[in-house]
């Protein structure tokens, strides 16, 4: 069975990393002679992955397409094209708010199968009117990539080292993260928050605003320490997963991010929304209570999405504070038991799901 | 959406390719591509789109990309690394098809430029990185000038030195692709002695600092070529006695020049273009297109 996989796996962003994860699974199936795989990269953004992460896929790119059996495309629905000359067309996509008012539904309904990487996304698609068979993974295919050694000279001796990827995006959960952190600890606590961002000046302004808004101390130096690393590339984040303790991701996305999976793979704690508690454990002590709220996206990356008609899940700051305090005070080994169970499934579960999706034995 | 279609098309390895060419002053070279290389060309140009290329069958000319049928494309070509390069590169990125850059001027000149005119290029070093998956120079000197640090694939394909059938003589030929405003600014050009029709030419006044297809065609047709300055890109021509170098030209001297041109010895000039054959042009371009069939689009940082 010939499979052509067209995906942004040469991009450096989250789309790129996840599609590399899926490609790795397909490559394994190819090695086991279950499929004959050809892959081709597509770019939806200007980001370009480091070639070291891509070397392992070059042999797959040199394969030729012998017959048109299965076409798997990965991207936003309006970038995907149904091709009648293939026996089966599979769309892999990602959504984090309802899409019923868009033509994405029409695009997806053309396909024979739609794959999403979370149950939450499947629910969104069904609610939005997608009639095609939807296959949901429990979490996205995991891909760590290579590690840059000693790229950051940051010596931290704190007991708990929180860290977060902090894009200045309305739905990144960055503002809730700094509010919760600043209000939960003070300079006397043995903690630090390391923020990774490409816009450190703006991040610093946001932190100052949060301190002013909280108004807890007459002297700002009483607030707990925050370190800002002016970079957030995959390699730098990989360094963070190797060297820091507790990754915070309370973004309003519909699925677990690659950084959360990477943190788990390195035996770190993760603080995530309760929308993912079914993945980790229902009683996971570091999950953050979420609430539905009306979308209001000031940067409006896609005009017809995230309108005021839609809702997204936001973190409750009070609950986030409680999770942070728990992570810094309780027995970390007890907490991490839930994560260990997930860690053991990081590779095997998406692999099993892919085989199910492709009807392979 | 076209990107997915082009990606699949590249895997199908169609024998007949659809190639989009961006170029403003190279209609002659594109005509030769369409005539000798058996693929379909879509030429997008802002200059002289009315030039009739339909005769060659496999090239359609469009004034801009908005009106051109740009679905299912195999390759983008552009001439040189300024002006049309950025547009071609942008489309290569959007369509996910490889780009081939055809250099008609050396890195010392940067881009085609008429004599006595100047180019305004901010960062000449940047031009070296503005290459294609394949870079093609129209002579060895040009190809070598752009080659450094083994970047990309480079190859030389000289244009075909086709013969021009002359019906009458007595006039000085100037390139019909030169901008009218530029010609109006030259005080030695007088309508009485000049023509843009090669069939009326006694000699050809080459007003570019770079080489072009018309120049080689004139040499092959025993039409003496006059150049006005010893530019790097033209040096090879006058060193090999394939052209006449005249530094000071006055309008009044044209009758004398035409008379002199009629008695020019052509032995060495013809030797210079003897290998610029249709067979070689066709074979080299087919080789390049065959290699590009095995290359798929990859975005570079």
Interface residues (C-beta under 8 A of the other chain):
Chain A: X4 X6 X10 X38 X40 X41 X42 X43 X46 X48 X61 X64 X65 X71 X73 X78 X79 X80 X81 X83
Chain B: X1 X3 X4 X5 X7 X8 X10 X11 X12 X93 X96 X296 X298 X299 X300 X301
